[in-house]
């Protein structure tokens, strides 16, 4: 599955490494200026219009390679979203001589032993799109905070339904390391209403066109009159929900989505959705490749006392 993708930046391939790494150190300010120019609003929107976060992560590779002079940036995808297959891929990449690896952990805790082995072999690793649980050997994690994002979405949905009524949460794969945090964020917002809003159903595994279409349309067919608001916290889930509400011409249910797909933006314009929250996986991987190359090439190091923010994503208890 695309969700198990890895993003690899190497500065030690085919004798090009020392040249590429030196260029990074000499032109760091120029690279940062290019980085800022890279993320004009219109660029962000265009880059994120893929059907999943993982395609956007992979799409940034060629641009990062070109813009920052990285010797090689490759994108690899295991056959399935399984920890064993991800570990197998990581070990294969290490054997091939990659000096830096960015990954979306398929299991926030289970991948840590392999990451420690990579570190002991002087291979830099960073988490992109999803975090590994502390304590971990990754240098840093660059990702959307799914707990805060989902909490914010649920708060907006609750506001839209007037602070009382029935809410449904549609979310992604149960195996996704972010799904539990999304569920917790929505539940927190509902709990804060002290019973005024009820979470009548949480429906997972809807972040797939076919499965999502079947589940979401079955839900609406059976319970749409009992639902006042919907929070969709995954990409494809939001697309399917927008299309489903349009198909039944329902403007009553207040829908908060999670992406900037054209179907979602059209739904907002036409009154089938109240709003949406967007993230920038392309930017996460693009910036991540920049920093990863600096780390792998010796251009910078992570300070031991760096003020990293602690979030539920990195807490073992949250998994």
Secondary structure, 3 states (H helix, E strand, C coil): CHHHEEEEEECCCCCCHHHHHHHHHHCHHHHHHHHHHHCCHHHHHHHHCCCCHHHHHHHHHHHHHHHHCCCEEEEEECCCCCHHHHHHHHHHHHHCCCCEEEECCCCCCCCHHHHHHHHHCCCEEEEECCCCCCCCCCCCEECCCHHHHHHHHHHHHHHHCCCCEEEEEECCCCCCCCHHHHHHHHHHHHHCCCCCEEEEEEECCCCCHHHHHHHHHHHHHHHHHHCCEEEECCHHHHHHHHHHHHHCCCCCCEEEECCCCHHHHHHHHHCCCCEECCCCHHHHHHHHHHHHHHHHCCCCCCCCCCCCCCCHHHCHHHC
